[in-house]
């Protein structure tokens, strides 16, 4: 009968080899690993969301900045041109009223000098006759052989009866050799025939100095262009860029036909830099301003912050993993010790229930079986 009961005794011993303490230690081990994984995933998720939020915030802030820059430069350009427009309108009315044949050159010269003195953007004021000869200017001397009949603005007014002010492409002054923006009007005789041109010139350097006061990145850009895309002024200023066309740029090709103002991501046709541009077309004059910040200047601070955050996150994860490894090591050690103690206890129990000589169960085992 003892022989028949031995398999059952072995089964009982096998069942007892997994005590509740060991099961609880295994559950604690699995719980610790799960907790560590969850904490790491939460860290990564939170920092990933924060990084994405900061990325979007950086570009949203850049869009606001270029919008404000475009608005400020557009207002400045409009005010600058309007002042010259008003002055030339008043002068043309006076000159036409007196008639170019009866013009009082000393008096008009004094008036032109006064007007030039109160407007810092002005390079000069000029009145030309129907043949292009200089009649009077705000300059102290007038070249005897000076003639501007070959200028684009002069030829335009001679062949067009439009009386509104005209903004031309940048030219180089024949009196000072400066780069200037011509703002001109047609002068008529009493019968409506062409009598000459009244010209006010704005210094390109005036816009360059104004744009230089804005704090933008080294690869940023500010542009003043005609509505047909011809560049008048650009920061950073390079003389060779003046006069180039932006007609094939993303803004002029895709955006301006649909909206007179907005924000666009584009690669510059001048230097190939990727920028976020704010653009605005003036309502009164055929001019367009662009204000651009390079994508590099926007992403670089965000990338630096990402690296610092990454280092901190890695440091925290290393600490967490180190702490977790210590806990896991302690749990494993405890499980190993409990197994060893249980094994020793089982060995002692078997020794107490087994005859050492025959290896068979003694009376205590028989009593336990019964």
C-alpha angles and dihedrals in degrees: 000000000000088000092054092050097050096084088053090050091052090051091052089051091050091051091049092053089081103058122182091256092060092047091050091049090051091050090049090051092052091045092052093051091047091049092051092050092048093049092049091048091049091050091050093045094049094046092044091053092046091049092051090047091052091048092054091042091053092054093043089053090048091052090052090049096051091045091054092044091051091049093050095047092045091052091048093050092047093049091047094051094041092057091054090043092055094046095048091046091054092044094048091052090051095045093046090048092054094038123235090256091058098038115142098225098191092049094046090045090055091049092050091050090052093049093048091051094058096047113064093192093063120103092180151320120236139181118201129190125232090272094051096255117143110252101175138342139173089255121104093234133033120208110241094221096041113132128164100186089116094058117111094234092051093051090047094054092044091058100034128063093205108132098194123104116273126210112207136193120279114280135176116254116244091209101049104008090235123141108254141177110228117222108185144175133198117245118211135200118233090267092054096254122136112280102169143281134291110208133191117185125204120206115243087211089063090065092039091056092047093049090047091065092066116095105228131143122279091256095045121110140208118195136187113191141165117257089257090060100258111146115236101170133004137180119243084046119224115165093215091060093058110101096024117128129246094186091115095047121113093251097050094038103040110015112033094056088060103034136015092217139024147102126284139179108226146153110240115246090211102055105000094242117150109234144164106239132199110200134186133180115214114243097213103037133036094254135119128199127201128192117190137184118195117246088229092062090051097046099041097070090043091050092050090051089048091054093049091047090047092054091049091047092049090048092052092046091050090052091047093048091047091051090046092051090052091051091046090049091052091048092049090048091050092049091049092049092047090051091049092048091047091048091050091047091050091048092052091047091050090049090051092051098042131075107240094214103047100022089229127126114275128218093283090058090047090052091048090051093050 
